[in-house]
Amino acid sequence: MSQPSDPRGSIFTSQRPWGGFEQFTLNEPTTVKIITVQPGQRLSLQTHEQRGELWQVLDGTFEITLDDEVFPAAKDDRIWVARGARHRMHNTGETPARILEIAYGTFDEDDIVRIEDDYQR
């Protein structure tokens, strides 16, 4: 299976009389989710081999782990998680925070390999 490439540079933007839009995908297999993380909570540190993920922060403040890098992310930030990358999102704020996730490739929750997990899964 070929590695999906980072789509951040190919997001299509169009201005219209009423405003405009950003088009993230066109005619390709994707799975789209909005993930809500409660204050102080974090997802498992994980990898998966069948998909890459584009994350766009919708609101709130996050600490993102991507391989060996840890960095803050806030509203409108976009993060590319390549297939096989170690990654985690952590809500460091005091209110629920949301990320739009677009998964490129085959989506299967059983593909998740948890390296660290606060919930002992």
N, C-alpha and C positions, 0 to 999 in steps of 0.2 A: 504494500500500500504506500503510495507516495505521501510525503510529508506535506500537509497544507502549509501554504506560505502566509506570512504575516499580512493580513488584509487591510491594515490601517491606512496604507498609502493608496488603496484603490477604492475607498469609500466615496461614492458618488454624491455630490451635493448639487442641488438644483434650487434656484430662486424662482419663485412664482409671485404673481401679484398679491396673493394672500399671505405670503411668507416664504416657505421653502421646506425642503426635506433632505435627509441624508439616507442614502440607500446602502445598506450594509452587505447584502447578498443579492444575487440575481441568478435564478435557475440553477442552484447547486444544493446538494443535500446539507441541511443544517438543522440543528435543534436549538430553540430559543427559550431561555428561562429568565425570570427575574428572581434573583436570590435575595432574601431578606435575612440579615444577620442581627441578632439582638445585641444590645450594648454589652461590651466586654466579652462577647463570645467569638469563637473562631472555628473555621472548618478544619478538618484534618489536614496535615501536611501530606500531600499525596502526589501520585503520578498516574498517568494513563497513556496507553500506547496507541489507541485507535482514533484519537481526535486531538485537534488543537482548539484553543478557546480564545475568543476575543471578549474582554470584559470592558464595559463602560460603566463607570460609577454614576449612579443616578442621584444619590444623595447620601449624606453622612460622611464620615471619615474612616478610612481603612488604613491598616498596615498590611502591605502585601509582601509575601515571601515568594521570590521567583529564583529558583536554584539557590545560589549563595548570596543573593542580594535581598535586603529588606529595605523597603522604602514606603513613604506615606503616599496615599492616593485620596483624592477628593473629587467632588462633583465634576463631571465631564472628562476626567482622566480616562485614557484608554490603555489597556494592558494586553499584550499578546502573550499567551501561554502556549508555547510550542508543544507538540506531542512529545511525551517523555520528560518534560520539565517538572521538577519538584515545585509545588506551588501551594499557597494557602492565602486566604483572606481573613482578616481579623478586624472586627469593629472596635475601634479605639475610642469611639464617641460615647455620648450619654443618651442617644436616641437610636431607634432602629435605623439601619443603613441598608441601601439596596444597590445591587449590581445587576446590570443586564448582561447575560452571558449568551454568546452565540457560539455554539460548538460546531466545528467544521470537521466532517468525517463521520465515522460510525459511532453512534451514541449508545453506550451500554453501561449502566451503573456498575455492573459486575467487573468492568475493566479497571475500576479504581483500585490502586495499591496504596494502602494507608501506611505511612512511615511513622507518624505520630498522630494520636487521636485522643482528645480530651474526654471522649465519651466511651472509651474502651470498646470500640467496634472492631 
